[in-house]
């Protein structure tokens, strides 16, 4: 280069200087207070003050996104102070009397004073009742409060690109008549709900196209903090029973709990795929996420998305309901005159609800139920059986995920097809087909053997003993890698082997 200015025009440095600082002081007092018929009352009291400060400063190259292939990142600057007072008391009301072998109440409360969001009380209330020694009936009720953290509040504008973003409003190649190169509604297999929502948001799904049926193009994604976020609040309660069955020959415990959790104003950072999918796949036709999509309507045949706002937002409500079931069996078996301790631990979860609710500025509700879809199976469970003899332990573990399917409003029906589909070949082999957006029941097993010495521990085992393949799915419908769903608990590695060795120093006197 002839001059330094010429070199600086081509080359540069992109860097950040980020510092997170927290100052915290706390005081806690605890002890026994007085006696009740069931025992001694214990209590604790405390105070904590905390100041968080975030300073993340980019240079101009990073802040303006001047490097080719690098996004804009303006950093984050902000601080806030939180003061909290809390107290807890445990009251053993009764013990050792008829129908009340134990009756204990635990009460706790906390007052949070957030510099930005003000004060809020939360509490937790627990009850344990033993009508007899072998039965415990328990219940809890609690509330929570979480103000947005520094990143959610003060993260400055960041942009990036999804270079192969799929636009559901653009005419796919399968809907174009090869002879005329024109859109043919008889060939269009897109969901009518999607077509209607595209039209309602200003895009004609029969005209929008790029060349020969291209539906993917680069889209800029913007994220960042928001000072208008609400604090998260929740209510939750549980009720359950634990029964230690009085068998002399072996130990058996059965337990079950019902839970219900409702979170208001959950703070989320939605992905660009979720935003577009919810907008154009909404059953209500008026998703609050549509306003986060910016299009260029200069050309009605090519109204591309130019920006998607994926910054932090409050979800109006998130709910979860379900039942947890437990079984624990323990016994000692004699095999070849050797005592073998056997333990079977089985746990299962039945999901009754897993839903979200968004309400638009116009008051239109957008409700989504996820129970039974990928990531939220109606049933899931785990069982472990252990055999212990002297210093040896053999374990067999089984994990179970129930069958799942894409949510109903996003699901494709069987269609008559004339050309290729994502997951079938068309006539004459396949006349009726749909995308593979479901998975059957899935079991995964593992086995291990361990030796526990005074100083040495040796272990070896096999994960996914039966080499159970993950289910096959269509990657355009379900988040997947090479047609295997990722992020949902399925094993993508196949059968794997492991060996562990550990040594404890200074184990002897």
PAMI-486538 format. One record per atom (N, C-alpha, C): x, y, z. Coordinates in steps of 0.001 Angstrom, whole numbers, plus 500000, padded with zeros to 6 digits. Layout:
<recs>
XYZ/...
</recs>
This chain:
<recs>
500847498805500000/500000500000500000/500881501245500000/500446502237499251/501253503459499153/501188504269500431/500033504239501117/499883505015502347/499240504168503433/499398504621504684/498754503945505802/497235504038505693/496741505131505133/495295505301504976/494720504240504051/495454503900502990/494988502853502088/494926501507502800/495938501240503618/495943499968504346/494808499920505365/494576501028506069/493524501071507073/492146500920506434/492014501295505156/490742501158504464/490385499679504244/491409498847504072/491192497425503788/491207496584505057/492116496887505983/492279496078507183/491907496886508424/491506496164509456/491158496819510706/491124495826511847/490705496283513007/490637495449514203/489244495572514803/488655494442515128/487346494401515777/487542493865517191/487132494623518209/487319494125519569/486256494694520495/486113494011521632/485230494426522718/486025494505524006/485611495410524874/486087495427526257/484842495334527141/484691494198527814/483481493945528611/483858493736530068/483155494444530942/483394494295532384/482052494171533094/481934493128533897/480748492937534724/481181492995536181/480564493866536933/480963494059538331/479749493906539234/479940493164540333/478861492965541299/479397493238542702/478679494078543433/478990494341544836/477841493779545667/478166492977546668/477135492290547432/477484492291548913/476502492567549740/476646492466551196/475407491785551752/475591490846552695/474440490108553227/474616489853554716/473494489699555387/473461489407556819/472390488363557054/472700487314557845/471727486252558094/471811485830559553/470649485717560192/470547485283561583/469593484095561648/469930483058562409/469050481896562527/469204481281563913/468164480539564322/468229479877565618/466875479350566043/466838478682567195/465601478158567769/464927479248568591/463577479281568518/462847480370569177/462083479876570402/461153478916570210/460361478415571334/459872477012570984/459140476395571923/458667475032571768/457178474997571421/456829474021570571/455441473705570259/455210472234570561/453963471762570549/453715470345570849/454485469390569949/454798469814568729/455512468928567814/457010469071567846/457555470060568566/458996470235568609/459389471690568707/460630471981568334/461196473320568483/460982474139567213/460533475374567404/460342476291566278/461686476906565916/462052476812564636/463295477397564134/462967478521563168/463798479561563161/463532480710562301/464834481284561779/464728481988560664/465881482669560088/465447483990559481/466321485002559570/466035486328559048/467285486834558333/467083487623557268/468251488102556555/467996489349555735/469100489945555300/469076491137554447/470232491036553466/469974491474552223/471031491451551214/470874492664550308/471983493286549987/471984494373549006/472980494029547914/472587494296546679/473427493910545537/473370494997544482/474533495346543942/474599496283542814/475317495603541667/474659495554540511/475233494964539302/475495496064538294/476665495974537657/477033496970536655/477655496267535453/477165496596534254/477643495993533021/478127497086532079/479374496930531624/479938497847530641/480594497024529546/479998497041528367/480522496298527228/480668497271526069/481910497638525764/482177498697524799/482870498141523562/482256498269522392/482913497865521150/483678499040520549/484652498723519703/485241499801518925/484345500087517721/484713501068516901/483831501485515812/483597500366514806/484624499533514566/484490498452513602/483389497487514029/483346497130515326/482327496221515831/480971496908515919/480960498160516382/479693498869516580/478969499118515263/479717499376514198/479106499682512906/479062498483511970/479611497339512392/479614496160511534/480402496356510263/481601496948510373/482360497318509179/483073496142508529/483285495064509272/483946493901508674/482958493110507827/483411492674506672/482574491844505809/482255490528506522/480980490177506570/480578488921507195/480367489018508686/480613490193509291/480414490377510725/479238491322510955/478487491066512023/477277491831512292/477578493069513125/476568493948513193/476635495117514072/476449494671515517/477274495204516424/477148494896517850/477537496135518630/476538496790519213/476772498070519873/477070497947521359/477182496727521879/477555496541523272/476405496764524231/476741497039525499/475719497241526527/476317498025527683/475555498975528213/475995499773529361/474792499957530283/474956499651531581/473873499875532526/474198499339533903/473435499751534902/473606499245536267/472290499375537016/472166498592538096/471007498719538969/471330498117540328/470553498535541324/470726498078542701/469471497348543160/469665496246543897/468551495461544425/468776495242545921/467752495531546736/467783495249548175/466719494204548486/467051493230549355/466114492171549687/466116491890551187/464904491713551740/464720491274553119/463981489933553073/464380488982553908/463728487676553853/463652487063555247/462663486187555433/462466485519556720/461860484150556471/462171483194557349/461641481837557251/461438481272558643/460333480545558827/460058479923560114/459457478546559873/459885477555560656/459347476200560559/458643475867561862/457351475471561746/456492475266562906/456082473802562997/456663473014563899/456224471623564130/454993471632565039/453803471697564450/452580471910565234/452219470718566102/452281469501565523/451896468302566263/452842467162565937/452957466202566857/453763465001566617/453365463927567622/453293462682567115/453087461549568001/451706461418568597/450662462011567928/449302461856568423/448462461188567336/447282460714567714/446434459989566777/446140460826565538/446380460236564362/446151460860563048/447116461993562750/448041462273563694/449019463327563457/450379462882563994/450960461883563337/452322461510563708/453276462670563453/452912463498562464/453692464719562203/452789465715561503/452846466970561902/452197468065561214/453115469279561301/453736469602560172/454735470666560142/454378471673559058/454498472943559393/454257474031558456/455524474856558330/455902475168557101/457064476020556846/456595477249556087/456927478435556608/456515479702556011/457753480540555716/457823481090554517/458942481977554190/458444483102553298/459078484247553413/458699485399552609/459936486217552269/459824486990551198/460940487819550747/460371489106550150/460998490237550498/460646491513549891/461813491969549034/461543492176547743/462572492592546804/462302494022546370/463313494886546546/463210496281546127/464203496493544995/463676496509543752/464503496683542561/464531498165542185/465723498674541921/465883500098541624/465003500544540466/464816499684539485/464061500049538290/462600499628538400/462333498456538996/460988497892538973/460251497989540301/460847498627541302/460138498840542552/460126497615543444/459210497602544432/459176496540545429/458127495491545129/458394494274545646/457449493177545439/457657492118546514/456536491615547063/456577490536548052/456408489191547355/457164488204547781/456968486824547349/456977485928548581/456432484724548430/456374483823549575/456313482374549176/456586481516550144/456498480070549959/455902479469551228/454907478579551035/454188478016552164/454093476507551963/454588475740552936/454687474294552793/454018473599553979/453390472454553663/452706471669554687/453118470214554544/453504469591555665/453789468157555702/452973467498556801/452176466474556412/451282465813557383/451450464306557251/451762463661558388/451839462204558458/450694461686559320/449601461206558717/448533460616559526/448980459320560178/449983458655559562/450624457475560135/452082457489559677/452925456679560311/454351456723560018/454667456460558552/453890455626557889/454225455201556533/453667456117555453/452877457125555803/452241457983554804/452581459444555073/453078460131554032/453338461571554105/452503462269553040/451660463202553457/450889464041552550/451502465433552599/451822465977551437/452533467254551417/451921468191550384/452073469468550612/451579470475549682/452406471740549791/452517472465548677/453271473721548672/452524474744547823/452730475997548159/452266477100547332/453337478186547390/453664478750546223/454708479759546214/454515480775545105/455109481933545302/455113482988544287/456557483393544029/456801483990542857/458157484427542537/458107485764541815/459257486439541789/459402487741541142/460814487827540594/460942488120539292/462270488303538698/462234489511537770/462986490514538157/463100491695537307/464084491401536171/463950492058535019/464890491848533918/466329492112534356/467262491281533859/468660491484534215/469289492548533309/470565492816533540/471219493916532822/471241493678531319/471500492453530905/471558492176529464/470196492375528821/469141491901529489/467804492033528935/467360493489528870/467909494330529748/467548495741529768/468414496588528838/469737496387528915/470654497367528337/471440496881527119/471216495641526676/471927495175525493/471581496072524314/472608496708523742/472373497618522618/472117496814521347/471797497537520269/471403496874519034/472464495943518472/472075494747518140/472936493784517471/472211493274516240/472936493103515148/472323492537513950/473181491404513425/472535490497512755/473221489387512101/472385488968510900/472827487919510223/472125487500509011/471850486000509052/470652485641508613/470329484262508301/470366484173506776/471429483561506252/471676483611504815/470808482666504002/470054481794504637/469172480888503893/467812480832504585/467238482014504810/465973482099505520/464823481685504603/463918480869505133/462772480369504359/461575481289504566/461026481781503462/459862482668503500/458629481867503081/457701481605504010/456533480774503679/455563481449502721/455714482774502500/454801483483501613/455247483450500152/456444482950499891/456938482897498516/456506481593497848/456194481679496563/455696480534495820/456791479479495697/456543478235496178/457553477187496054/457593476636494628/458697475990494301/458851475430492970/457758474409492647/457324473660493681/456315472627493450/454969473192493039/454744474507493255/453468475121492894/453538475841491551/454612475663490797/454778476309489500/454610475275488396/453751475559487455/453529474675486314/454754474711485408/455376473560485206/456613473510484429/456402473921482982/455240473672482455/454987473990481043/454817475486480821/454132476163481752/453841477596481562/454718478496482414/455420477919483389/456230478675484345/455366479658485143/454101479319485308/453188480158486060/452716479424487312/452231480215488284/451691479647489517/450429478853489211/450344477653489771/449180476793489582/448620476437490956/447457476985491321/446906476714492665/446634475244492922/446428474473491858/446169473045492044/447404472308492537/448579472899492322/449826472257492743/450310472768494103/449675473805494623/450132474439495855/449690473620497068/450670473060497793/450368472229498961/450535472981500273/450743474279500219/450891475045501448/449570475093502224/449696475232503539/448528475275504409/447687476506504068/446370476344503890/445508477500503609/445594478582504677/445862478195505918/446013479186506983/447201480084506704/448307479495506259/449501480280505931/449204481234504780/448537480757503752/448216481598502599/447334482777503019/446352482507503869/445457483574504324/446200484603505162/447114484136506027/447855485061506877/448834485897506070/449438485308505037/450325486086504160/449537487218503509/448362486882502975/447533487874502307/447085488962503279/446745488572504511/446298489541505518/447405490497505919/448655490078505719/449787490928506083/450437491578504863/449684491652503772/450123492438502632/450911491715501575/451072490390501689/451848489633500713/450917488699499948/450944488790498634/450151487874497814/450947486589497620/450555485487498281/451350484257498218/451280483556496873/450502484090495940/450451483513494588/451341484275493617/451878485435494043/452728486249493169/454171486310493643/454376486276494981/455713486478495531/456638485324495153/457699485636494430/458641484604494015/459949485240493589/461018484443493692/462340484858493233/462754483873492152/462782484293490945/463232483401489890/462393482141489834/463078481018489724/462414479721489539/462034479098490873/461046479681491556/460519479086492772/461451479107493961/462364480051494020/463279480152495162/462522480773496341/462591480121497484/461878480612498674/462834480977499812/464125480935499579/465113481236500614/466017482366500152/466325483281501080/467199484410500771/467750484969502093/468800485806502053/469367486354503289/468422487353503954/468339487299505274/467503488216506046/468305488741507233/468208490034507488/468898490643508622/468071490447509893/468742490026510959/468084489756512242/468603490755513275/467709491436513946/468095492412514960/467696491913516340/468585492067517307/468275491714518694/468786492812519603/468322492817520857/468757493840521796/467858493902523011/468279494684524006/467510494842525226/466340495789525042/465503495854526079/464317496711526025/464019497234527421/463899498543527548/463630499155528848/462150499119529208/461296498681528276/459868498621528570/459408497218528966/460361496331529306/460001494989529740/459337495012531112/458422494065531333/457820493877532647/458606492815533415/458517492842534734/459144491816535562/458331490524535486/459034489393535551/458362488090535572/457753487839536950/456550487274536968/455909486868538206/455276485503538001/455208484715539062/454638483379538908/453912482947540173/453002481990539973/452331481280541059/452482479793540788/452776479028541816/452902477583541642/452399476872542884/451845475678542655/451448474863543807/451570473396543450/451819472606544477/451957471163544313/451196470462545429/450788469251545155/450156468395546171/450578466968545883/451000466256546923/451490464905546682/451397464006547887/451710462743547641/451651461721548679/452823460772548514/453441460387549627/454501459372549650/454064458280550613/454102457033550129/453636455904550933/454745454865551011/455257454678552217/456228453611552488/455449452364552883/455316451444551938/454509450257552200/455166449388553272/454382448971554264/454952448240555415/455163446754555142/456106446428554223/456458445035553982/457706444689554789/457681443552555447/458856443134556202/459947442550555306/459550441934554185/460507441244553331/461358442216552523/460803443354552133/461545444307551299/460990445706551534/461693446714550994/461269448109551124/460632448556549806/459473449196549894/458792449691548705/458153451037549032/458498452055548251/457953453395548429/457310453840547128/456068454325547216/455344454827546055/454985456285546314/455217457136545332/454922458547545503/454327459158544250/453585460222544420/453014460946543298/452766462382543678/452955463283542720/452733464708542971/452079465348541763/451141466233542026/450552467065540986/451145468456541109/451494469072539974/452071470418540026/451371471314539002/451366472581539295/450785473579538398/451589474863538544/452103475373537425/452947476563537419/452410477531536377/452203478770536771/451774479828535853/452756480993535977/453360481351534857/454325482452534828/453747483566533972/453730484769534516/453242485928533784/454419486792533347/454342487260532122/455369488153531569/456746487501531506/456787486240531092/458072485580530897/458905486370529895/460168486599530214/461058487328529310/461729486326528384/461523486489527083/462080485561526110/462808486335525018/463653485631524288/464341486169523120/463968485269521939/462873485566521249/462370484655520220/463311484581519023/463385483394518409/464194483231517203/463443483769516000/464165484040514926/463526484545513720/462554483523513124/462892482226513253/461997481195512726/460686481144513516/460785481323514841/459570481329515660/458691482517515293/459313483688515119/458547484904514821/457777484751513514/458461484319512470/457802484173511175/456797483025511214/457157481906511860/456240480773511950/454978481118512701/455106481902513788/453928482257514574/453066483267513825/453698484175513098/452945485179512351/452100484536511266/452732483734510420/452018483208509256/451352481856509515/451655481234510657/451017479972510995/449972480097512078/449715481329512535/448776481554513628/447356481189513220/446689480414514070/445304480029513794/444367481225513912/444749482243514706/443902483421514871/444012484373513696/445130484276512935/445327485172511810/445795486557512200/446104486760513482/446530488088513929/447582487933515024/448724487368514677/449779487136515652/450453488454516037/450755488652517336/451459489870517747/452884489938517217/453397488837516686/454763488841516176/454867489397514763/453747489561514076/453802490073512702/454398491477512652/454161492263513708/454684493631513710/456204493677513857/456824492533514124/458281492469514220/458936492124512876/458141492005511843/458648491653510513/458532492871509606/459648493284509001/459657494410508070/459913493886506663/459049494272505730/459196493865504332/459367495090503432/459974494858502291/460098495879501251/459018495620500205/457972496464500200/456832496264499307/456965497052498008/458186497461497683/458384498204496444/457915497407495236/458224496108495243/457831495216494149/456913494147494731/455641494135494317/454691493183494901/455013491736494547/455815491525493497/456199490158493155/457445489709493921/458086490619494639/459280490264495404/459355491098496688/458345490957497569/458309491737498821/459138491077499919/460436491110499780/461314490376500699/461294490947502114/461547490064503068/461743490489504451/463120491138504544/463169492379505009/464448493092505129/464977493103506560/464086492915507550/464540492960508947/463535492213509820/464053491421510759/463237490765511777/463749491199513145/462868491749513951/463230492194515303/463086491015516260/464220490446516672/464218489294517583/464681489703518978/464446490956519354/464850491430520674/463987490852521783/464378491114523013/463658490585524171/462226491110524215/461331490245524680/459917490584524752/459290489806525904/458186490323526429/457439489603527463/456406488681526832/456354487473527321/455270486552526971/454190486739528030/452943486858527611/451876487194528563/451675486110529622/451711484864529200/451501483795530169/452133482502529664/452686481747530593/453228480419530294/452758479481531401/452193478362531026/451610477453532018/452137476043531837/452320475360532960/452721473949532952/451938473228534041/451350472093533678/450660471234534639/451050469796534362/451170469018535426/451525467624535206/451538466829536492/451909465567536340/451968464637537471/453310463922537434/453997463889538561/455225463119538719/454918461864539523/455404460722539036/455197459443539705/456540458807540027/456650458212541232/457901457613541678/457639456250542311/458562455335542073/458524454036542740/459954453651543090/460165453277544353/461489452861544823/461367451513545523/462098450522545008/462099449172545567/463517448834546006/463665448258547205/464986447858547696/464863446542548452/465811445622548179/465794444324548830/467196443721548744/467409442684549512/468668441935549457/468359440508549026/468976440107547906/468804438759547382/470064437946547655/469883436680547907/471024435787548099/471193434928546845/472318435112546159/472627434376544931/473969433685545112/473966432338544972/475188431562545205/475790431901546563/474889431997547563/475272432256548959/475967433610549136/475734434533548215/476304435885548310/475155436905548370/475202437827549330/474134438826549444/474283439908548366/473228440098547578/473219441115546535/472129442133546873/472536443391547049/471563444464547299/470982444926545963/469656444888545859/468966445246544622/468130446502544861/468286447474543978/467512448716544070/466908449028542707/465608449313542693/464921449718541478/464287451081541719/464684452058540921/464182453427541049/463516453803539725/462199454020539745/461451454354538540/460766455700538711/460912456557537702/460302457883537752/459623458158536408/458458458769536455/457723459083535237/457038460436535396/456861461107534264/456178462393534258/455076462362533214/453902462751533621/452766462881532713/452464464360532570/452683464897531381/452455466314531146/451007466540530729/450321467422531457/448922467710531190/448739469006530416/449671469926530570/449603471196529836/450994471801529765/451297472363528608/452527473157528426/452193474183527363/451754475353527795/451171476304526863/451756477695527034/451584478519525997/451984479916526040/450841480765525508/450817482012525952/449789482946525515/450428484295525226/450176484817524034/450555486176523679/449278486954523374/449264488213523766/448131489082523472/448654490288522717/448088490549521544/448542491660520715/448097492986521322/448619494069520750/448240495397521234/446754495653521048/446123494931520105/444686495084519878/443859494155520747/444523493397521628/443805492505522526/443482491145521955/444072490798520801/443825489497520184/444757488466520810/444199487347521258/444970486307521940/445577485334520935/446799484925521208/447484483901520402/447925482808521364/447139481729521456/447392480655522411/448037479479521685/449096478906522290/449794477761521706/449939476670522760/449520475458522413/449655474297523296/450761473399522747/451780473133523577/452948472372523132/452945470935523623/452030470566524500/451983469195525023/451844468207523873/452716467197523888/452671466181522848/453478466506521616/454105467701521584/454943468063520445/456405467807520791/457294468011519825/458707467748520028/459241468594521187/459938467939522110/460452468593523296/459513468543524484/458240468202524234/457243468189525308/456371466939525197/456960465738525294/456153464519525187/455158464420526331/454001463825526033/452994463662527075/453505462767528195/454335461772527858/454943460882528850/456455460845528652/457172460851529738/458597460546529707/458971459908531034/460012459085531017/460357458376532245/461790457891532255/462192457403533412/463547456900533604/463508455816534673/464183454720534424/464274453656535421/465737453243535569/466118452961536809/467485452519537128/467387451302538039/468036450222537652/468128449059538521/469605448809538817/469924448673540121/471314448520540577/471464447220541352/472620446596541153/472993445405541902/474328445694542590/474336445657543926/475544445951544695/475995444699545440/477285444388545260/477880443288546006/479287443699546415/479514443718547749/480820444122548278/481183445490547689/482309445575546963/482767446850546398/482333447051544947/481422446201544443/481045446250543036/479610446728542868/479366447424541759/478016447871541427/477785447720539920/476656447088539563/476222446966538170/474909447734538027/474830448588537012/473649449437536822/473126449311535402/471807449197535281/471135449234533986/470128450391534025/470265451299533078/469406452491533049/468618452538531742/467346452891531837/466481453029530666/465819454398530693/465894455113529572/465215456400529425/464134456272528358/463010456901528605/461863456776527704/461324458157527341/461062458368526046/460364459549525554/459125459077524800/457975459622525154/456742459227524488/456659459760523067/455717459253522308/455535459686520925/455141461160520881/455594461845519830/455337463278519676/454995463580518225/454397464736518014/454088465192516664/454059466712516650/454392467277515506/454339468718515343/452963469228515752/452927470433516315/451657470992516772/450629471006515642/449375470813516008/448319470604515030/448205471753514036/448368473006514516/448188474135513611/449320474242512590/450443473527512841/451569473551511905/451661472270511093/450762471333511320/450874469999510754/450337469962509329/451016469226508470/450557469016507097/449636467809507037/448610467915506224/447751466769505966/448309465961504802/447779464750504633/448135463968503451/447581464678502213/448432464807501199/448038465519499991/448299464664498763/447448464876497749/447750464329496423/448849465188495816/449912464547495349/451038465296494813/451295464884493374/451868465803492623/452195465516491234/453697465547490999/454459466084491941/455916466154491791/456602465646493020/457831466107493247/458594465673494411/458088466356495672/458242465667496799/457948466239498108/459206466135498950/459152466702500124/460330466642500995/460672465217501382/459655464387501574/459912463053502124/459300461931501312/458878462199500076/458428461111499208/458664461495497759/458477460565496855/458913460722495481/457809461106494510/456552461069494944/455475461373494032/455056460168493219/454082460347492342/453591459225491540/454708458646490667/454657457336490355/453591456409490761/453827455774492132/455035455970492708/455347455295493979/454534455863495132/454482457183495248/453780457833496351/452755458806495783/451492458552496063/450447459450495606/449980460340496752/449766459734497908/449421460481499116/450639460563500003/451038461762500393/452206461873501282/452111463136502108/452895463179503158/453039464376503979/454430464361504578/454855465499505099/456175465583505715/456216464748506990/457371464153507263/457539463368508484/457760464343509640/456690464628510364/456743465598511463/456349464948512778/456641463655512923/456241462921514126/457340461931514486/457291461414515706/458247460404516178/457524459448517104/457852458167516990/457226457146517819/457900457076519190/457403456202520068/458010456002521385/459492455664521235/460301456214522140/461756456071522011/462339455596523340/463097454485523288/463763453935524467/465272453956524236/466012454321525270/467478454300525208/468010453649526483/468921452687526345/469429451922527480/470933452147527659/471380452015528886/472805452120529202/473136451127530312/474364450604530316/474808449664531338/476205450072531791/476494449877533070/477819450218533601/478189449279534734/479491449118534941/480049448318536034/481101449167536734/481013449268538068/481971450073538833/482535449264539996/483807449552540279/484475449018541468/484881450196542348/484484450162543626/484780451232544572/485750450721545636/487019451058545493/488004450699546486/488198451812547493/489148451620548415/489414452662549408/489976453917548763/490799453744547743/491424454884547087/491113454934545585/490892453763544981/490648453693543547/489171453474543253/488699454127542195/487372453859541636/487541453596540147/487068452436539709/487176452051538306/485773451818537764/485517452318536545/484193452133535960/484254452023534455/483340451264533895/483238451117532447/481781450855532096/481407451211530868/480024450977530482/479763451275529022/478503451108528648/478060451330527276/476811452195527320/476828453279526591/475649454114526433/474934453716525146/473621453770525174/472793453350524037/473181451929523612/473008451017524543/473459449634524368/472909449017523085/471643449255522799/471002448625521648/471152449444520368/471992450491520429/472242451347519259/470938451840518638/470051452330519492/468757452822519027/468940454096518203/468492454070516959/468608455233516090/467623456309516521/467990457589516347/466998458644516567/465938458557515477/464756459085515721/463705459013514701/464070459837513473/463541459447512345/463721460168511087/462643461227510964/463046462473510688/462079463556510530/462480464421509345/461554465259508920/461831466217507862/462404467478508503/463610467837508115/464283468978508721/463623470310508450/462746470393507439/462032471649507195/460833471810508132/460481470743508835/459352470782509760/459798470778511217/460873470012511512/461362469831512870/462841470177512887/463294470864513941/464717471198514053/465537469920514032/466402469788513032/467060468508512811/468445468707512215/469270467674512347/470582467592511724/470625466281510962/470777466357509641/470748465153508802/469499464311509076/468353464989509162/467058464348509376/466905463695510740/467785464003511698/467646463515513074/467319464710513973/466226464650514747/465837465793515579/466885466090516647/467272467351516781/468285467748517754/467646468648518810/468151468509520040/467671469335521132/466439468818521831/466044467568521565/464819467034522153/465069465818523039/466336465412523240/466633464277524109/466944462988523394/466961462989522054/467282461780521307/468801461637521178/469278460402521150/470708460114521082/471164460154519625/472121461032519325/472635461158517964/473975460464517776/474526459885518848/475878459332518795/475902457835518538/474763457152518692/474776455701518564/475386455048519797/475806453805519654/476402453085520784/477790453662521077/478029454048522333/479339454583522740/479812453867524001/481137453824524172/481762453124525294/482534454138526140/482596453886527445/483364454785528304/484091453980529381/485153454591529895/485959453997530952/486438455113531864/486201454980533174/486573456017534141/487519455458535195/488495456272535572/489421455928536652/489593457147537544/489483456950538844/489758458052539776/490526457515540982/491359458389541540/492180458017542698/492070459124543732/491827458746544976/491703459706546080/493008459730546863/493670460866546879/494920461018547627/494625461286549097/495474460756549946/495330461009551381/494144460294551982/493767459155551368/492616458414551873/492904457732553197/494165457371553478/494518456676554720/494915457652555803/495053457125557045/495483457959558161/497002458013558207/
</recs>
